[in-house]
Amino acid sequence: MSNLKLGVEVVSAHDLLSKDGQGSSSPFVELRFDGQIFRTTTKVKDLNPVWNESFHFNISDPNNLSNLNLEAFVYNHNKATNSKPCLGKVRLTGTSFVPYSDAVVLHYPLEKQTMLSRVKGELSLKVFVTDDPSIRASNPLPAVERSTQVDSRSKHSEKSEKRRTFLHLPTTSGSKQQQQQFSSAQVQQTVNYGVQGMKSIPQHSRIFPMFPGSSSQPLDYALKETSPFLGGGQVVSGRVRRGDRPTSTYDLVEEMQYLFVRVVKARDLPSKGVTGSLDPYVEVKVGNYKGITKHYGKTQDPEWNEVFAFARDTVQSSVLEVVVKDKNLLKDDFAGILRFDLNEIPTRLSPDSPLAPEWHRLEDKKGEKKHGELMLAVWYGTQADEAFPDAWHSDAIASGDTSFAPAHIRSKVYHSPRLWYVRVSVIEAQDLITGDKSKFPDAYVKVQIGSQLLKTKVVQTRTLNPVWNEELMFVAAEPFEEHLILSVEDRTGPNKDETIGRVVIPLNTVERRADDKIVHSRWYHLDKSLSAAMDGESAKKDKFSSRIHVRVCLDGGYHVLDESTHYSSDLRPTARQLWKPPVGILELGILNADGLHPMKTRDGKGNSDTYCVAKYGHKWIRTRTIINSLSPKYNEQYTWEVYDPATVLTVGVFDDSQIGGSSGNKDMNIGKVRIRISTLEAGRVYTHSYPLLVLNPSGVKKMGELHLAIRFSYTSWTNTMFQYTRPLLPKMHYVRPLSVLQQDMLRHQAVNIVAARLSRAEPPLRKEVVEYMSDANSHLWSMRRSKANFFRLMSVFSGVFTLAKWFGEVSMWKNPITTGLVHVLFVMLVCFPELILPTVFLYMFAIGVWNYRFRPRYPPHMDTRISHADMVHPDELDEEFDTFPTSRSSDIVRMRYDRLRSLAGRIQTVVGDMATQGERVLALLSWRDPRATIIYLTFCLVAAAVLYVTPFQVLALLGGFYTMRHPRFRHRTPPAPLNFFRRLPARTDSML
C-alpha cells in the first residue's frame, strides 16, 4: 500500500463576505479530495479567521494523482436555520501539488460556486505531498457533523488553539463507537508525532503527471506547477498578485540587482618603464570577483567603453576598487586606483536615462592624486538596464576566474535569414558543340546553388537541340551570396562527362513573384570556362555559340519550411507584402534550471557551462552562459510577435563545450521544451518547471528541470479567431503544391543554410544547436516512433471501438433497459429525421461544456509513454541513433533487415486483405462469378420494387429492429449477406 498522502494546512482567510445580516460571518472550511471530506472548526463572527489546522488525505492511487482535484469550500455556519451558505471556493488541480520541502503558504482568491454567486476575499492554504511513513492515520472526528457538534468543537478549539490533523478512514459500522473512545489528547499526540517525523526526514522532490489518463507516465518525468515571485508579483494559478513594489518591464522573471561599472576612457596616465610607454588596462574588483578590460599598447589616453555587472547578492565587500595597470611580460605595474563605498552608489531605475560618466583623479600607492584621470560611471540596476546584455557578468563566471571571453558567453538575439524558393525550369538547348563531332551528345543539365546540386535526366536524341522541360527547386537566403550556375554536360561514357558550356545567373537579377503568375523565360549563351561565365562578356563577342533556354524565378508565395511541419514556429510566406498583422504577443521568461547533470569535469568535479536557446519565427535568442553551475539562474525575458496561434515555441538547454569542453568541441544538448501557442489561455502566466528529457542509446534520461514563465496576449481577438478559418500554409502551397520528397529535400537544405548563417554570428549559434532545435533528423526511420504512431492511431479510434462495443452489447440485450431505451430513441429519430443532426450537435455541445470543468490548465509536454521511450528495446534505440548510411556490422544490419522484413510482411498481409474486400465489391457487377452477379442483379431488381412502394421510415425501422434483435432470434453462424460477400472472387488468384 502506498504511503503517499496529501497534506493541507488551512491557515486563514481574509476579507470574507458577510452573510449573517449583521455585517459578519461564522466561517468554516470544508475540504474535499478523492472522496474524502474534512472540516475545520467554525470561527464565530470573524471575517478574517485564522485556523492553522492541518489535514492529511489518503491517496488511493498515486498514479492517478494528476486527475484528482482538491476543493476547499468556505461556508458560513448559520446556527439559527442550520444552513451553510457558500462564501466561495478554491479548486486546485493535481499538477499543482508539490513536495513538503517546496510547499509555501499561498493566498488563493475565492471563486464563485455558481454563476449567480457573490464572493470576495482570499483563502490561505499550504498544500503538499508527503510519503513519510511515520505520518500515520489517526481516528478523525466525523467528516460530516451536526451543527451542534461543529459549534461545540469550535468553541473548544478557540480556547485551546491547538493544531489538529484529521485523516480519512473508511466509514464502517463501528466507526461511531471508535470515535467516541478517542479523546482529543490522543489526537493531538498523533498529530505532533506526524509533524515531527515530517520535519526530521527530508522530502524527495516529486512531480506529477500532466496528461489526463497517462497513469503510467513516471512522476519524475512530468510537469510541475510553481508559484514564484516575479517582477510583476507572485504568480498563483496563472494570476499575478501585485506586490507593493512597482512593476517593471521585466515582469516574467525574478528581479536581480546588479552593480554596474562602465569604464569609458582615461587620460594623462603616468608613464612607466624605461621607455616611458604604457600598455594600460583596467581591473575592476569587488570582493572575490574581478573583471578586466582589454589592454592597449603604448598609449596614455586609452578608450575602452566596457561595462561590468556584479550580482549584488553575491557581493561580500563594501568597497569597489578600480585599478589601472600597465601590461608587462613578467609582472603588471600599478598605475593608479579608485575606491568607491558601495553604500554611497546611486540606484538607477528604468526607464531613466543612462547615468552620465564622470572624470575621477587616480590615486597612487601613497594615496596622492597627481597623475591620470579615469572616466567611469557606477550605479545599481537590474537586468532591465540597457547595459545588461553587453556587460561582463560576475554570476556567469566562476569567482576569481577571468579566462573566458565575455563576448562568447553573453546573451544575444539572432534573426535567421529570409529564405526563398528558387524555381528553375530547364526547357531546351540549341546548337550544342561537343568535342567529338562524329556523334550527337547525350546531354543533361547540372544546376547548382552553393552546395545544392540537382541534375536533369539525360536526353538521348539524334539532334543538337535537346529538350528537357524539367523543373528544379532550390533554397536561397538573403542577402544572396551564391550564384545560380547551370552547366550543360555530355555523357561520353560510364561515369565520364564532358562539359559543353556554363552560364552563371546572379540571384539578385532573378525576377521575384508572390503568386503563380507566368515568368518570362530567357535564352542564355554558354561559356566554356566558369571564369568566362562569371564575366558574361565573352559569349556576347562570339557571333555563334551554344545557348540554353531556362525560366528562373524566386517564389515568395511559399513558406520555406526550415523545421519539422509538426513543430513549425512560423507559417508566413517569404514575400513581406503577403504578411498579415500580428494577432498577439508572446512573452517568455527563462528563470532558471535545476538539478542538471554534469556534462564535463573541471578540477576533479563534475560541472556544466549552460545556456538556453529559444526559437520562434525568425527570431532566435541565446541567454548568457552560466559557468560552473548545475543550478544556473538566467532570469532573462524576451518577446515575440505571434502571427498564427497554431505554432510552437521551442526552448533548449545546451552545454557550452567551447569552455573547457570535449566531444569534438560540439555543444552538447541537455534537453528541450516545446510549447504550442494555441494551448495557452490569453493573459494567463504559466509558471512551470519542465523536465529536460533526452533519449540516449541507453534509454530516456532526465537531465534536469527548466523553469519558465510564459504569457500570451491578444492584440486583436477578432483576428485571432478569424485565423482559425484561414489555410494553415500560404496559398501557393495549395495552388502549386510541392511533393513530399521535394519538401524533405528543401527542408534539409534550408536547415543547413540557417545553421551556416547563424554560426557566423558572435557568439556563434553552432550547427548542432540549430539542427537539434529544428528537429533536422525527425524524418529518419525509427522503430520506436513507428510503434508510437501506431498506438496514437489506435487511441484516436478508441472512441469508435468503444461505441461499436457498446452497440454490440445493446444488440445482444446485455442490459434490457438500455436496449429498450435505444429502441425508443431509434424510433423517434426515424419518425422525425429532422431531429437527427440537431440531436448530434446538441450532444456534442453538451460534451464540450461538461469537459470544460476538466480542461487542462497547463501546456502539454513530452510524454515518455506516448513516445514509447520507456519500454523501447536497446537494439531499437541503437538503430535509431545509427548514422545514415549505417556504420554497424553486417550481422547487425542483417538481423535488423530480417526484422523489418517480418514487420513489412504483416503490413503486406493487412494491405492485401483490404484490397481483397475492395475487389469483391467490384466483382458484384463484373460477371467474374456469373452466378453471384445474377443473384445480386435479382436482389437489386426486387429491392428497387420494394423500395418504390415502401416508405423509407418503414425500411429503416425494420433494418434497425433486425440489427438489434434479441439473441434468441440470432444464429451462431454468419448471416446470408455476409456469406454471399465472402464467396465473391478477388484477384488474389492472379497473384504470383
Secondary structure as UniProt FT lines:
FT   STRAND          5..14
FT   STRAND          27..33
FT   TURN            34..35
FT   STRAND          36..39
FT   TURN            44..45
FT   STRAND          50..58
FT   HELIX           62..67
FT   STRAND          69..76
FT   TURN            79..82
FT   STRAND          86..93
FT   HELIX           94..96
FT   STRAND          98..99
FT   HELIX           100..102
FT   STRAND          106..109
FT   TURN            115..116
FT   STRAND          122..130
FT   TURN            133..134
FT   HELIX           147..160
FT   STRAND          165..167
FT   TURN            173..174
FT   HELIX           175..181
FT   HELIX           184..200
FT   TURN            212..213
FT   TURN            215..216
FT   HELIX           219..221
FT   STRAND          224..225
FT   STRAND          229..230
FT   TURN            231..232
FT   STRAND          233..236
FT   TURN            237..238
FT   STRAND          239..241
FT   TURN            251..252
FT   STRAND          257..267
FT   STRAND          280..286
FT   TURN            287..288
FT   STRAND          289..292
FT   STRAND          303..311
FT   HELIX           312..314
FT   STRAND          319..326
FT   STRAND          333..341
FT   HELIX           342..344
FT   TURN            350..351
FT   STRAND          358..361
FT   TURN            365..366
FT   STRAND          373..382
FT   TURN            383..384
FT   TURN            386..387
FT   TURN            389..390
FT   STRAND          392..393
FT   HELIX           394..396
FT   TURN            399..400
FT   HELIX           406..409
FT   STRAND          412..415
FT   STRAND          419..430
FT   TURN            437..438
FT   STRAND          442..449
FT   TURN            450..451
FT   STRAND          452..455
FT   STRAND          459..460
FT   STRAND          467..477
FT   STRAND          483..493
FT   TURN            494..495
FT   STRAND          496..506
FT   HELIX           507..509
FT   STRAND          511..513
FT   STRAND          522..525
FT   HELIX           530..535
FT   HELIX           538..541
FT   STRAND          547..555
FT   HELIX           565..567
FT   HELIX           576..578
FT   STRAND          584..594
FT   STRAND          600..602
FT   TURN            603..604
FT   STRAND          605..607
FT   STRAND          610..616
FT   TURN            617..618
FT   STRAND          619..622
FT   STRAND          633..642
FT   STRAND          648..655
FT   TURN            657..660
FT   HELIX           663..665
FT   STRAND          668..676
FT   HELIX           677..679
FT   STRAND          685..696
FT   TURN            697..698
FT   STRAND          699..714
FT   HELIX           717..723
FT   TURN            724..725
FT   HELIX           732..735
FT   HELIX           740..758
FT   TURN            759..760
FT   HELIX           767..774
FT   TURN            775..779
FT   HELIX           783..796
FT   HELIX           798..811
FT   TURN            812..813
FT   HELIX           816..831
FT   HELIX           833..835
FT   HELIX           836..851
FT   HELIX           852..854
FT   TURN            864..868
FT   HELIX           874..880
FT   HELIX           890..922
FT   TURN            923..924
FT   HELIX           930..949
FT   HELIX           952..963
FT   HELIX           967..969
FT   HELIX           976..982
FT   HELIX           987..990
//
